[in-house]
Amino acid sequence: MSSILVVNSGSSSFKYQLIDTGTEQVLASGLVERIGEETGKTRHTTQVGSWTASPAIPDHTAGFEAMLAAFEEHGPSFDTHPLVAVGHRVVHGGKRFHEATVITDLVKINIEDLSELAPLHNPANLEGIEAAQKAFPDVPQVAVFDTAFHQTLPPAAYTYAIDRALAEKQRIRRYGFHGTSHKYVAGATAAFLGKPVESLKMIVLHLGNGASVCAIDGGRSVETSMGMTPLEGLVMGTRSGDIDPAVLFHLNRKTGMGFAELDELLNRGSGLLGLSGRGDMRDVQKAAADGDEAALLALEVYLHRIRGYVGSYYAQLGHLDAIVFTAGVGENNPLVRARALEGLSELGIVVDPALNERSLSSARRISPPTARVEVLVVPTNEELEIARQSLAAVAG
């Protein structure tokens, strides 16, 4: 009856799940938010109900105390489901961390040092780690890095064509993100197809508010769309994705926009939001259906970018067994799935309209039986992947 607590900590909130190590069932989940505000907010959900509260939560330590109070009041009890580990999502592991790692003082120093590569994420992840260590001083803490899965990228894929010495000194290279999702989906795809993951070449499309593509060969990431930061690659909810870097020089010269303003523009004021005024794909689609020209263009740009990456990664892999859609948009949006792969039948990629329209929560095939390439929808489960990797790390 042992369990693992999975924590995803942000600067003003954190999510958690308690997962049974034997059944992999979610025993409880919750959210602690508005950390640092006058009044916080918590939500705790178990198999028998859901409860909310509004305690004062001045910092992450107080947030963990509020979470513990929820477990004590509503269960399940850590006495009947003792923790074997607390698994933490950490966004950036640089090139130092290739796998889930039991957290020591040295590991924390490294996470802090890598904060310059992920200033919005690593410091918040570290706050969650330190709060968890206070709450569970005798339980091993494990860091599971978003970037670790992509450490198998070949040099040709992760190297940017800038001055080599400068790039090495400043740690400039492609790292890739959404690694826990891509790894989980690769394994789940292999299980669905009844084949060993080592025998498969696949392209995984993680399409949510943040979005990335990964080419996976034999269970190893060999190419991915996000780069040194999560800004590169696909068009996203508020992020631009790929853009000519000279655009930034031009905007600086012409408008006087500084680094902070340009950062804000590309990360929070671009993508679907910048193109259409709407950052949520559902809103963009509704407006496009009503004939809104900006929304129509935003949708076309979004799909055009996906299609281009699919073609590029097919070429990199040389052969393709499966294309897999996952995450919020990928799992729930049949229009995006169909139109993103439109016109690729000569490559063996076909989507069956009837199968694609089915609304299911489980893994499913949306390509016809005769298609050369399997097209699948496979729900992601990053929390379960973190739990599995954490368990493996503490087991040695």
BAKETI-83760 format. One record per residue (C-alpha): residue number from 1; residue in one letter; x, y, z. Coordinates in pm, 1 decimal. Layout:
REM residues N
+-----+------+----------+----------+----------+
: pos : code :     east :    north :       up :
+-----+------+----------+----------+----------+
: NUM :    A :        X :        Y :        Z :
...
+-----+------+----------+----------+----------+
REM end
This chain:
REM residues 396
+-----+------+----------+----------+----------+
: pos : code :     east :    north :       up :
+-----+------+----------+----------+----------+
:   1 :    M :      0.0 :      0.0 :      0.0 :
:   2 :    S :    296.2 :    234.7 :    -46.2 :
:   3 :    S :    257.5 :    556.1 :   -244.9 :
:   4 :    I :    443.3 :    836.1 :   -420.5 :
:   5 :    L :    350.6 :   1203.1 :   -395.2 :
:   6 :    V :    402.6 :   1386.6 :   -724.6 :
:   7 :    V :    447.9 :   1764.5 :   -701.6 :
:   8 :    N :    447.5 :   2023.3 :   -980.1 :
:   9 :    S :    544.1 :   2351.8 :   -819.3 :
:  10 :    G :    504.5 :   2698.8 :   -969.0 :
:  11 :    S :    587.1 :   3038.9 :   -825.3 :
:  12 :    S :    242.1 :   3097.6 :   -672.9 :
:  13 :    S :     84.3 :   2751.7 :   -678.0 :
:  14 :    F :    152.4 :   2380.5 :   -687.2 :
:  15 :    K :    -40.2 :   2073.9 :   -800.3 :
:  16 :    Y :     -5.2 :   1730.2 :   -642.5 :
:  17 :    Q :   -113.3 :   1370.4 :   -686.9 :
:  18 :    L :    -79.4 :   1076.2 :   -450.6 :
:  19 :    I :    -27.9 :    760.2 :   -657.4 :
:  20 :    D :    -36.0 :    401.1 :   -535.6 :
:  21 :    T :    291.5 :    231.9 :   -634.6 :
:  22 :    G :    128.9 :   -106.4 :   -691.1 :
:  23 :    T :   -189.0 :    -24.7 :   -883.0 :
:  24 :    E :    -71.5 :    315.0 :  -1020.8 :
:  25 :    Q :   -412.1 :    444.9 :   -916.2 :
:  26 :    V :   -453.2 :    811.8 :   -817.3 :
:  27 :    L :   -551.1 :    808.7 :   -449.9 :
:  28 :    A :   -578.5 :   1186.4 :   -415.1 :
:  29 :    S :   -503.5 :   1501.4 :   -608.4 :
:  30 :    G :   -509.0 :   1868.5 :   -533.0 :
:  31 :    L :   -411.0 :   2225.3 :   -598.5 :
:  32 :    V :   -267.0 :   2486.9 :   -365.5 :
:  33 :    E :   -278.3 :   2833.3 :   -520.7 :
:  34 :    R :   -254.5 :   3205.9 :   -448.3 :
:  35 :    I :     63.6 :   3148.3 :   -250.4 :
:  36 :    G :    190.2 :   3481.6 :   -116.5 :
:  37 :    E :   -150.0 :   3650.4 :   -136.0 :
:  38 :    E :   -358.5 :   3755.6 :    163.0 :
:  39 :    T :   -584.6 :   3452.9 :    126.3 :
:  40 :    G :   -482.8 :   3129.2 :    -39.4 :
:  41 :    K :   -696.4 :   2857.2 :   -190.6 :
:  42 :    T :   -673.6 :   2478.4 :   -173.7 :
:  43 :    R :   -862.9 :   2197.2 :   -341.6 :
:  44 :    H :   -823.8 :   1835.2 :   -231.4 :
:  45 :    T :   -991.7 :   1549.2 :   -417.2 :
:  46 :    T :  -1010.2 :   1181.5 :   -327.3 :
:  47 :    Q :  -1213.7 :    888.5 :   -457.3 :
:  48 :    V :  -1502.9 :    987.4 :   -229.1 :
:  49 :    G :  -1522.9 :   1364.6 :   -267.0 :
:  50 :    S :  -1363.9 :   1704.7 :   -316.3 :
:  51 :    W :  -1305.2 :   1983.4 :    -64.7 :
:  52 :    T :  -1187.8 :   2343.2 :    -84.0 :
:  53 :    A :  -1047.3 :   2580.3 :    178.6 :
:  54 :    S :   -908.6 :   2934.0 :    194.1 :
:  55 :    P :   -624.7 :   2940.8 :    448.3 :
:  56 :    A :   -346.3 :   3195.5 :    466.1 :
:  57 :    I :    -57.1 :   3064.9 :    252.0 :
:  58 :    P :    234.5 :   3310.3 :    277.1 :
:  59 :    D :    489.2 :   3072.4 :    116.5 :
:  60 :    H :    538.8 :   2721.5 :    -19.4 :
:  61 :    T :    612.7 :   2579.6 :    326.2 :
:  62 :    A :    272.0 :   2700.5 :    444.0 :
:  63 :    G :    126.4 :   2555.8 :    124.5 :
:  64 :    F :    258.5 :   2211.0 :    212.4 :
:  65 :    E :    120.9 :   2249.2 :    563.6 :
:  66 :    A :   -220.2 :   2323.2 :    412.2 :
:  67 :    M :   -188.9 :   2016.6 :    188.9 :
:  68 :    L :    -96.2 :   1799.2 :    487.5 :
:  69 :    A :   -397.3 :   1933.0 :    677.6 :
:  70 :    A :   -619.4 :   1831.1 :    385.7 :
:  71 :    F :   -473.8 :   1480.2 :    384.6 :
:  72 :    E :   -518.0 :   1455.1 :    762.0 :
:  73 :    E :   -881.4 :   1569.1 :    747.5 :
:  74 :    H :   -999.5 :   1399.7 :    429.5 :
:  75 :    G :   -746.9 :   1122.0 :    365.7 :
:  76 :    P :   -603.8 :    902.8 :    253.4 :
:  77 :    S :   -372.2 :    858.8 :    548.5 :
:  78 :    F :      1.9 :    842.3 :    501.1 :
:  79 :    D :     -3.5 :    574.9 :    773.9 :
:  80 :    T :   -196.2 :    336.0 :    549.9 :
:  81 :    H :    -27.5 :    460.6 :    231.1 :
:  82 :    P :    328.8 :    538.6 :    343.2 :
:  83 :    L :    536.1 :    751.9 :    110.1 :
:  84 :    V :    839.1 :    593.2 :    -54.5 :
:  85 :    A :    926.9 :    914.2 :   -241.2 :
:  86 :    V :    817.3 :   1262.4 :   -336.8 :
:  87 :    G :    864.6 :   1317.0 :   -709.6 :
:  88 :    H :    915.2 :   1672.2 :   -833.2 :
:  89 :    R :    876.8 :   1805.0 :  -1184.6 :
:  90 :    V :   1181.5 :   2020.5 :  -1258.7 :
:  91 :    V :   1176.2 :   2200.9 :  -1591.1 :
:  92 :    H :   1544.2 :   2242.2 :  -1676.6 :
:  93 :    G :   1818.6 :   1992.8 :  -1611.2 :
:  94 :    G :   2062.8 :   2133.1 :  -1866.5 :
:  95 :    K :   2302.5 :   1870.0 :  -1996.9 :
:  96 :    R :   2387.0 :   1753.7 :  -1645.0 :
:  97 :    F :   2080.7 :   1541.0 :  -1570.3 :
:  98 :    H :   2002.7 :   1247.8 :  -1798.8 :
:  99 :    E :   1749.9 :   1075.4 :  -1571.3 :
: 100 :    A :   1541.4 :   1110.5 :  -1257.6 :
: 101 :    T :   1775.1 :   1192.8 :   -968.6 :
: 102 :    V :   1747.2 :   1159.5 :   -591.7 :
: 103 :    I :   1781.3 :   1511.8 :   -457.2 :
: 104 :    T :   2087.8 :   1601.4 :   -251.1 :
: 105 :    D :   2230.1 :   1939.7 :   -155.3 :
: 106 :    L :   2452.0 :   1921.8 :   -464.5 :
: 107 :    V :   2151.5 :   1850.6 :   -687.9 :
: 108 :    K :   1973.8 :   2156.0 :   -544.4 :
: 109 :    I :   2280.4 :   2371.0 :   -614.0 :
: 110 :    N :   2275.8 :   2247.9 :   -973.4 :
: 111 :    I :   1903.1 :   2318.8 :  -1013.0 :
: 112 :    E :   1962.0 :   2670.0 :   -882.6 :
: 113 :    D :   2258.7 :   2719.1 :  -1115.2 :
: 114 :    L :   2042.3 :   2613.9 :  -1411.3 :
: 115 :    S :   1782.7 :   2876.1 :  -1319.8 :
: 116 :    E :   1943.3 :   3116.0 :  -1566.3 :
: 117 :    L :   1817.9 :   2883.1 :  -1840.1 :
: 118 :    A :   1464.7 :   2863.0 :  -1692.7 :
: 119 :    P :   1421.2 :   3168.6 :  -1468.0 :
: 120 :    L :   1042.5 :   3135.7 :  -1450.7 :
: 121 :    H :   1044.0 :   2768.0 :  -1358.9 :
: 122 :    N :   1352.2 :   2629.0 :  -1181.3 :
: 123 :    P :   1339.4 :   2870.3 :   -884.6 :
: 124 :    A :    973.1 :   2779.3 :   -827.0 :
: 125 :    N :   1052.3 :   2408.2 :   -864.0 :
: 126 :    L :   1326.6 :   2451.3 :   -603.1 :
: 127 :    E :   1087.1 :   2623.8 :   -361.8 :
: 128 :    G :    858.9 :   2321.4 :   -387.4 :
: 129 :    I :   1148.2 :   2084.2 :   -322.7 :
: 130 :    E :   1260.5 :   2269.8 :    -11.1 :
: 131 :    A :    905.0 :   2291.7 :    123.3 :
: 132 :    A :    857.9 :   1917.8 :     63.3 :
: 133 :    Q :   1182.6 :   1839.4 :    245.7 :
: 134 :    K :   1050.9 :   2025.4 :    549.8 :
: 135 :    A :    714.1 :   1849.8 :    530.0 :
: 136 :    F :    863.3 :   1501.9 :    472.8 :
: 137 :    P :   1218.1 :   1511.5 :    615.8 :
: 138 :    D :   1259.6 :   1132.4 :    614.0 :
: 139 :    V :   1122.2 :   1067.4 :    264.4 :
: 140 :    P :   1353.5 :   1063.9 :    -41.2 :
: 141 :    Q :   1289.2 :   1351.4 :   -282.0 :
: 142 :    V :   1338.5 :   1291.3 :   -654.2 :
: 143 :    A :   1380.9 :   1544.6 :   -934.7 :
: 144 :    V :   1234.1 :   1443.9 :  -1272.8 :
: 145 :    F :   1354.5 :   1682.2 :  -1543.4 :
: 146 :    D :   1153.9 :   1789.3 :  -1848.6 :
: 147 :    T :   1477.5 :   1800.7 :  -2045.8 :
: 148 :    A :   1619.3 :   1460.1 :  -1946.2 :
: 149 :    F :   1441.4 :   1255.2 :  -2214.0 :
: 150 :    H :   1601.3 :   1468.5 :  -2484.0 :
: 151 :    Q :   1957.7 :   1405.5 :  -2368.4 :
: 152 :    T :   1975.3 :   1137.6 :  -2638.9 :
: 153 :    L :   1957.9 :   1401.7 :  -2915.0 :
: 154 :    P :   2256.9 :   1368.3 :  -3150.6 :
: 155 :    P :   2492.9 :   1668.1 :  -3170.7 :
: 156 :    A :   2360.8 :   1761.2 :  -3515.0 :
: 157 :    A :   2013.5 :   1800.8 :  -3364.1 :
: 158 :    Y :   2103.8 :   1994.7 :  -3049.9 :
: 159 :    T :   2375.9 :   2223.5 :  -3187.3 :
: 160 :    Y :   2296.3 :   2578.1 :  -3299.8 :
: 161 :    A :   2512.7 :   2720.7 :  -3578.9 :
: 162 :    I :   2667.2 :   3007.4 :  -3383.2 :
: 163 :    D :   3020.8 :   3062.8 :  -3254.4 :
: 164 :    R :   3106.8 :   2729.7 :  -3094.1 :
: 165 :    A :   3314.7 :   2862.7 :  -2803.4 :
: 166 :    L :   3054.2 :   3123.3 :  -2714.2 :
: 167 :    A :   2774.0 :   2866.8 :  -2727.8 :
: 168 :    E :   2964.0 :   2627.6 :  -2501.8 :
: 169 :    K :   3051.8 :   2896.3 :  -2249.4 :
: 170 :    Q :   2693.6 :   3024.9 :  -2228.8 :
: 171 :    R :   2534.1 :   2676.8 :  -2244.9 :
: 172 :    I :   2346.9 :   2756.2 :  -2565.4 :
: 173 :    R :   2204.7 :   2445.4 :  -2732.6 :
: 174 :    R :   1872.1 :   2271.2 :  -2788.0 :
: 175 :    Y :   1751.8 :   2101.9 :  -2469.1 :
: 176 :    G :   1388.3 :   2023.3 :  -2550.0 :
: 177 :    F :   1095.0 :   2006.9 :  -2308.7 :
: 178 :    H :    777.0 :   1806.5 :  -2237.2 :
: 179 :    G :   1015.0 :   1513.7 :  -2193.5 :
: 180 :    T :    805.8 :   1328.9 :  -1933.7 :
: 181 :    S :    503.5 :   1347.9 :  -2163.6 :
: 182 :    H :    692.9 :   1231.8 :  -2472.9 :
: 183 :    K :    850.7 :    943.9 :  -2281.2 :
: 184 :    Y :    519.2 :    831.6 :  -2131.7 :
: 185 :    V :    337.7 :    850.6 :  -2465.0 :
: 186 :    A :    612.6 :    656.7 :  -2643.8 :
: 187 :    G :    574.8 :    370.9 :  -2395.8 :
: 188 :    A :    194.8 :    383.4 :  -2403.4 :
: 189 :    T :    199.0 :    380.9 :  -2785.7 :
: 190 :    A :    416.9 :     71.3 :  -2790.9 :
: 191 :    A :    183.8 :   -100.1 :  -2542.3 :
: 192 :    F :   -120.8 :     -9.5 :  -2753.5 :
: 193 :    L :     40.4 :   -148.1 :  -3069.0 :
: 194 :    G :    165.0 :   -456.9 :  -2885.8 :
: 195 :    K :    522.5 :   -399.2 :  -2998.6 :
: 196 :    P :    846.0 :   -324.1 :  -2810.9 :
: 197 :    V :    920.3 :     47.8 :  -2807.5 :
: 198 :    E :   1272.7 :    -34.3 :  -2927.0 :
: 199 :    S :   1127.7 :   -146.0 :  -3262.6 :
: 200 :    L :    925.0 :    168.7 :  -3335.8 :
: 201 :    K :    986.1 :    501.0 :  -3507.9 :
: 202 :    M :    723.0 :    758.7 :  -3415.1 :
: 203 :    I :    641.5 :   1128.2 :  -3414.3 :
: 204 :    V :    463.7 :   1250.6 :  -3101.5 :
: 205 :    L :    264.8 :   1574.5 :  -3123.4 :
: 206 :    H :    215.1 :   1719.1 :  -2772.8 :
: 207 :    L :    -42.8 :   1987.1 :  -2848.3 :
: 208 :    G :   -162.8 :   2193.9 :  -2555.4 :
: 209 :    N :   -130.8 :   2560.3 :  -2465.6 :
: 210 :    G :    238.4 :   2480.8 :  -2488.7 :
: 211 :    A :    316.2 :   2251.9 :  -2780.9 :
: 212 :    S :    609.1 :   2045.8 :  -2905.0 :
: 213 :    V :    694.3 :   1769.4 :  -3150.2 :
: 214 :    C :    934.7 :   1485.3 :  -3083.7 :
: 215 :    A :   1083.3 :   1229.7 :  -3322.4 :
: 216 :    I :   1137.9 :    908.0 :  -3126.6 :
: 217 :    D :   1348.4 :    622.5 :  -3260.0 :
: 218 :    G :   1351.4 :    303.3 :  -3053.2 :
: 219 :    G :   1226.8 :    487.4 :  -2744.0 :
: 220 :    R :   1496.0 :    756.6 :  -2773.7 :
: 221 :    S :   1438.0 :   1122.0 :  -2854.4 :
: 222 :    V :   1636.0 :   1206.7 :  -3169.0 :
: 223 :    E :   1478.7 :   1541.6 :  -3260.7 :
: 224 :    T :   1244.8 :   1784.8 :  -3088.4 :
: 225 :    S :   1096.2 :   2124.3 :  -3167.3 :
: 226 :    M :   1151.5 :   2320.0 :  -2845.9 :
: 227 :    G :   1502.7 :   2452.3 :  -2808.0 :
: 228 :    M :   1716.2 :   2615.9 :  -2542.4 :
: 229 :    T :   1383.8 :   2739.7 :  -2401.2 :
: 230 :    P :   1020.8 :   2632.7 :  -2460.0 :
: 231 :    L :    975.3 :   2925.1 :  -2703.0 :
: 232 :    E :   1108.3 :   2757.9 :  -3017.9 :
: 233 :    G :    904.3 :   2536.6 :  -3248.9 :
: 234 :    L :    528.6 :   2517.0 :  -3299.0 :
: 235 :    V :    280.2 :   2802.4 :  -3275.9 :
: 236 :    M :    136.6 :   2789.6 :  -2921.0 :
: 237 :    G :   -133.8 :   2962.4 :  -2721.1 :
: 238 :    T :     72.0 :   3274.2 :  -2647.4 :
: 239 :    R :    421.1 :   3181.0 :  -2777.3 :
: 240 :    S :    540.8 :   3257.5 :  -3128.5 :
: 241 :    G :    738.1 :   2940.5 :  -3191.1 :
: 242 :    D :    991.5 :   2965.1 :  -3476.2 :
: 243 :    I :   1071.6 :   3319.9 :  -3587.1 :
: 244 :    D :   1356.8 :   3487.3 :  -3772.2 :
: 245 :    P :   1577.1 :   3630.3 :  -3490.7 :
: 246 :    A :   1636.2 :   3940.4 :  -3702.9 :
: 247 :    V :   1272.2 :   4034.3 :  -3633.4 :
: 248 :    L :   1385.2 :   4124.3 :  -3280.7 :
: 249 :    F :   1665.5 :   4347.2 :  -3408.1 :
: 250 :    H :   1419.9 :   4516.4 :  -3643.3 :
: 251 :    L :   1165.0 :   4579.7 :  -3365.8 :
: 252 :    N :   1435.7 :   4716.3 :  -3139.8 :
: 253 :    R :   1560.3 :   4958.4 :  -3405.3 :
: 254 :    K :   1217.1 :   5067.4 :  -3525.2 :
: 255 :    T :   1017.8 :   5080.2 :  -3200.9 :
: 256 :    G :   1279.3 :   5094.6 :  -2925.9 :
: 257 :    M :   1139.4 :   4778.1 :  -2767.3 :
: 258 :    G :   1387.2 :   4646.3 :  -2509.7 :
: 259 :    F :   1469.2 :   4289.8 :  -2407.5 :
: 260 :    A :   1193.5 :   4270.3 :  -2145.8 :
: 261 :    E :    928.7 :   4391.7 :  -2390.2 :
: 262 :    L :   1046.1 :   4154.6 :  -2663.2 :
: 263 :    D :   1046.1 :   3864.7 :  -2417.9 :
: 264 :    E :    690.5 :   3955.1 :  -2315.8 :
: 265 :    L :    584.3 :   3982.3 :  -2681.2 :
: 266 :    L :    717.1 :   3643.3 :  -2790.9 :
: 267 :    N :    624.1 :   3444.6 :  -2480.0 :
: 268 :    R :    292.9 :   3598.8 :  -2373.8 :
: 269 :    G :    164.1 :   3813.7 :  -2657.5 :
: 270 :    S :    218.4 :   3598.9 :  -2965.6 :
: 271 :    G :    100.6 :   3260.7 :  -3098.1 :
: 272 :    L :   -274.3 :   3220.7 :  -3134.8 :
: 273 :    L :   -330.1 :   3516.1 :  -2902.3 :
: 274 :    G :   -112.4 :   3749.6 :  -3106.6 :
: 275 :    L :   -264.7 :   3640.3 :  -3436.6 :
: 276 :    S :   -631.6 :   3635.0 :  -3339.5 :
: 277 :    G :   -673.0 :   3795.2 :  -2997.7 :
: 278 :    R :   -762.9 :   3451.8 :  -2857.1 :
: 279 :    G :   -515.6 :   3221.2 :  -2684.6 :
: 280 :    D :   -740.4 :   2915.3 :  -2653.3 :
: 281 :    M :   -776.7 :   2691.6 :  -2959.6 :
: 282 :    R :  -1146.5 :   2635.4 :  -2887.5 :
: 283 :    D :  -1211.6 :   3009.3 :  -2906.1 :
: 284 :    V :  -1002.4 :   3040.3 :  -3221.8 :
: 285 :    Q :  -1196.2 :   2761.1 :  -3390.9 :
: 286 :    K :  -1532.6 :   2908.7 :  -3294.3 :
: 287 :    A :  -1433.9 :   3247.7 :  -3432.2 :
: 288 :    A :  -1295.9 :   3086.8 :  -3749.6 :
: 289 :    A :  -1623.0 :   2898.9 :  -3799.4 :
: 290 :    D :  -1802.8 :   3233.1 :  -3773.5 :
: 291 :    G :  -1583.4 :   3372.3 :  -4051.2 :
: 292 :    D :  -1339.8 :   3580.3 :  -3845.8 :
: 293 :    E :  -1046.1 :   3637.5 :  -4082.1 :
: 294 :    A :   -784.3 :   3677.3 :  -3808.9 :
: 295 :    A :   -893.8 :   3349.3 :  -3647.8 :
: 296 :    L :   -895.8 :   3173.0 :  -3987.1 :
: 297 :    L :   -539.1 :   3284.8 :  -4051.0 :
: 298 :    A :   -428.0 :   3188.7 :  -3697.3 :
: 299 :    L :   -565.4 :   2838.1 :  -3749.8 :
: 300 :    E :   -394.5 :   2803.4 :  -4087.7 :
: 301 :    V :    -57.4 :   2920.7 :  -3950.4 :
: 302 :    Y :    -90.4 :   2678.7 :  -3656.3 :
: 303 :    L :   -167.2 :   2381.1 :  -3884.2 :
: 304 :    H :     94.2 :   2477.9 :  -4144.2 :
: 305 :    R :    366.7 :   2471.1 :  -3878.7 :
: 306 :    I :    262.0 :   2126.3 :  -3750.3 :
: 307 :    R :    251.7 :   1980.6 :  -4101.4 :
: 308 :    G :    598.2 :   2115.0 :  -4174.7 :
: 309 :    Y :    744.6 :   1951.7 :  -3864.9 :
: 310 :    V :    579.0 :   1618.6 :  -3943.8 :
: 311 :    G :    739.5 :   1619.1 :  -4288.9 :
: 312 :    S :   1078.0 :   1720.3 :  -4153.8 :
: 313 :    Y :   1082.5 :   1455.7 :  -3881.6 :
: 314 :    Y :    958.5 :   1186.7 :  -4120.0 :
: 315 :    A :   1264.4 :   1267.2 :  -4331.0 :
: 316 :    Q :   1495.0 :   1257.7 :  -4026.9 :
: 317 :    L :   1361.3 :    918.0 :  -3917.9 :
: 318 :    G :   1367.8 :    771.3 :  -4270.6 :
: 319 :    H :   1072.3 :    545.5 :  -4186.8 :
: 320 :    L :    764.2 :    603.1 :  -3974.6 :
: 321 :    D :    547.8 :    357.1 :  -3781.9 :
: 322 :    A :    317.8 :    598.8 :  -3600.7 :
: 323 :    I :    211.0 :    958.5 :  -3553.5 :
: 324 :    V :     66.2 :   1018.4 :  -3208.7 :
: 325 :    F :   -148.3 :   1308.9 :  -3086.5 :
: 326 :    T :   -152.8 :   1389.8 :  -2715.3 :
: 327 :    A :   -222.3 :   1666.5 :  -2457.3 :
: 328 :    G :   -528.5 :   1892.8 :  -2440.3 :
: 329 :    V :   -564.6 :   1991.5 :  -2807.0 :
: 330 :    G :   -415.3 :   1671.8 :  -2945.2 :
: 331 :    E :   -646.0 :   1446.3 :  -2744.1 :
: 332 :    N :   -968.6 :   1643.6 :  -2781.3 :
: 333 :    N :   -967.6 :   1830.7 :  -3111.9 :
: 334 :    P :  -1061.1 :   1622.3 :  -3418.6 :
: 335 :    L :  -1044.5 :   1920.9 :  -3654.8 :
: 336 :    V :   -681.8 :   1994.6 :  -3566.2 :
: 337 :    R :   -588.4 :   1626.0 :  -3598.2 :
: 338 :    A :   -750.8 :   1591.0 :  -3939.5 :
: 339 :    R :   -628.5 :   1915.0 :  -4089.6 :
: 340 :    A :   -274.8 :   1893.4 :  -3950.0 :
: 341 :    L :   -220.8 :   1573.9 :  -4152.9 :
: 342 :    E :   -418.3 :   1678.3 :  -4459.2 :
: 343 :    G :   -257.1 :   1602.9 :  -4794.6 :
: 344 :    L :     -3.8 :   1350.9 :  -4662.7 :
: 345 :    S :   -156.9 :   1034.9 :  -4807.5 :
: 346 :    E :    139.3 :    992.1 :  -5043.9 :
: 347 :    L :    349.1 :    942.6 :  -4729.4 :
: 348 :    G :    111.0 :    675.0 :  -4603.1 :
: 349 :    I :    -50.2 :    913.4 :  -4352.3 :
: 350 :    V :   -430.1 :    907.5 :  -4359.4 :
: 351 :    V :   -692.2 :    999.0 :  -4096.6 :
: 352 :    D :  -1026.0 :    813.4 :  -4098.9 :
: 353 :    P :  -1299.3 :   1079.0 :  -4049.8 :
: 354 :    A :  -1535.8 :    853.0 :  -3853.2 :
: 355 :    L :  -1266.8 :    718.2 :  -3620.8 :
: 356 :    N :  -1126.5 :   1066.4 :  -3570.3 :
: 357 :    E :  -1462.7 :   1206.3 :  -3455.0 :
: 358 :    R :  -1508.7 :    947.3 :  -3181.2 :
: 359 :    S :  -1478.9 :   1094.4 :  -2833.1 :
: 360 :    L :  -1294.8 :    851.1 :  -2607.3 :
: 361 :    S :  -1068.1 :    896.9 :  -2308.4 :
: 362 :    S :   -851.4 :    595.1 :  -2390.8 :
: 363 :    A :   -580.4 :    534.8 :  -2649.3 :
: 364 :    R :   -727.0 :    480.9 :  -2994.7 :
: 365 :    R :   -643.3 :    445.7 :  -3363.1 :
: 366 :    I :   -777.7 :    713.5 :  -3600.5 :
: 367 :    S :   -619.5 :    587.4 :  -3923.7 :
: 368 :    P :   -787.3 :    330.9 :  -4151.5 :
: 369 :    P :   -666.6 :    -32.2 :  -4130.9 :
: 370 :    T :   -498.0 :     -2.5 :  -4471.5 :
: 371 :    A :   -285.9 :    302.6 :  -4382.1 :
: 372 :    R :     90.9 :    247.8 :  -4390.9 :
: 373 :    V :    145.5 :    474.6 :  -4088.7 :
: 374 :    E :    -58.7 :    434.0 :  -3771.0 :
: 375 :    V :   -221.1 :    757.5 :  -3657.9 :
: 376 :    L :   -313.2 :    738.5 :  -3289.5 :
: 377 :    V :   -451.4 :    944.2 :  -3003.7 :
: 378 :    V :   -279.6 :    850.5 :  -2677.0 :
: 379 :    P :   -364.5 :   1044.0 :  -2357.7 :
: 380 :    T :    -58.0 :   1162.0 :  -2173.1 :
: 381 :    N :     -3.3 :   1115.4 :  -1799.7 :
: 382 :    E :    298.9 :   1313.6 :  -1686.4 :
: 383 :    E :    224.1 :   1260.0 :  -1316.5 :
: 384 :    L :    228.1 :    882.8 :  -1356.7 :
: 385 :    E :    552.5 :    904.0 :  -1554.2 :
: 386 :    I :    708.2 :   1113.1 :  -1275.4 :
: 387 :    A :    589.0 :    857.4 :  -1019.7 :
: 388 :    R :    737.9 :    569.4 :  -1219.0 :
: 389 :    Q :   1070.7 :    742.4 :  -1264.0 :
: 390 :    S :   1079.8 :    843.3 :   -897.3 :
: 391 :    L :   1015.8 :    487.2 :   -786.9 :
: 392 :    A :   1294.5 :    363.5 :  -1014.6 :
: 393 :    A :   1533.8 :    627.4 :   -880.4 :
: 394 :    V :   1483.5 :    535.3 :   -512.6 :
: 395 :    A :   1499.0 :    164.6 :   -596.6 :
: 396 :    G :   1852.3 :    223.6 :   -722.8 :
+-----+------+----------+----------+----------+
REM end
